[in-house]
Amino acid sequence: MKFSRRSALRMALVGASTTLFGTPALAANHQIVKLSKIKVGGTYSFQLKNGAPALLFRTKTGVFAFQTICPHQGGSAKYFAPRKLIVCPVHNASFDPFKKGAVVAGPATSPLPSVKVAIKGDWIVVL
């Protein structure tokens, strides 16, 4: 995946700000969070080793995750549970996490990058 200079700068700023102010979880040693901490239907924000923000979803059948940097111009997208969409505030690009991060609306033309995750014992891990 190619990143523009603006996207790379935003990723660096996100990484620096989470280092300074903290983040819900850092995927260190590939462990994200204990499975028992997320209820079915819940989400969990975490940071990838490269500093990119990501969002984990737990369903009845398992877990999945997406990087939440918008592929359009690198904005930091957020999940809106009532609409079940991940939305970037920069240009209102919207993505459906339940359809492989597909673009629903906005100027983005590619889906959100998926993050390979799995349940290993009591933990949800990055693969």
N, C-alpha and C positions, 0 to 999 in steps of 0.2 A: 504494500500500500504506500502510495506517495503522500508526503505531507508538504504543504506549502510552508513558506517561512513563517507565516502568521500562525499556522497550526502548531508548528514546532515551538514557537515562542509561547503559545498558550499552554502547551503541555508542560513546558519548563516552569511557567508561572504556577500552574496547578500543583506540580510536584514540590516547588519551593514553598508554596503556601501551606500545603498539607504537612510538610516537614516542620514548619514553624508553628502551626496552629493545631496540628493533630488530624487524624482521620479515623473513621470508625474501625477500620482494620487494614493492615498491610499484609499482603499475601506473602509473608516471609515463610520460608521452609514449605512453601506451597499450601499451607493450611490457611483457610480464610476464617472460618467460624465453626463452632460446634453445631452439629445438626439440631440439637435440642434447643438452641437459642433462636431458631427461626421457625415460626409456625407455618403450616401449609397455607399457601396463599400470601405469604409474607415476602418482603424484599430485604436486602441487606447491602449497603454501600461499602465498597472496599477499594483499595488502591493496588494496582498491579506493580510488579517489581520495577517496571520502567517509569513509574510515576503516574501513569494514566488512571483516571477514575473509572470504576466499573460498578455494575449493579447486578446483584444475584437475585434470582427468583426461585422460590420453592413451590412446587406443585404437588399434587397427589402422586404423580408418577416419578418425580425426581427433582433435579435442579438444572438451571441453565443461567448463563450470564452474558452480558454485553459490556463492551467498553462504552462509556457515555460521552466521548468526545465526538461531536457532530462531524460527519465526513464532508459536509459542505464547506464550512469555514472554521472548524475547530472550536465551536462554542461548547460550553459545558451543559449537556442535556440533563434534564431531571425527569423523574417518573411522576406522572399524575394518575394516581390509583383510580379516581372516579371515572376517568376516560380510558384507563388501561393503555395509556400511551406514554412513550418517552418523547419529550418535547425540548427542542433547542430554542432558547429565548432570543437568539440573534435574529433569525428570520422565520421563526415558527415552524421549522421543519419538524414533522412528527413521524414517529416510528412505532410499529406494532411489535412489542417484544414477544407476543404469542404467535407471530408469523415470521420467525427468524429475523427480527429486527427490520422488517421491510418498511420502506418509505410509504407513508400514508398521505402526507401532504407537505407542501413546502418546496423550496428550491433544491433540496438534496436529491441526488439521483442514485445513490448507492446505500445499501442497508448499513445499520450499525455493525461494527466488527464484533463477532461473537468471541467469547472467552470460554475455552474448554474447561469445564468443572465437573466434578463427580463427588459422590459420597463414598468415603473410605473409612469404614468403621464408624466412629462417633463424629467424624469431621467432614466438612465440605472442603475440598481441595482444588487447587488449580492444577491442571494436567500439563 
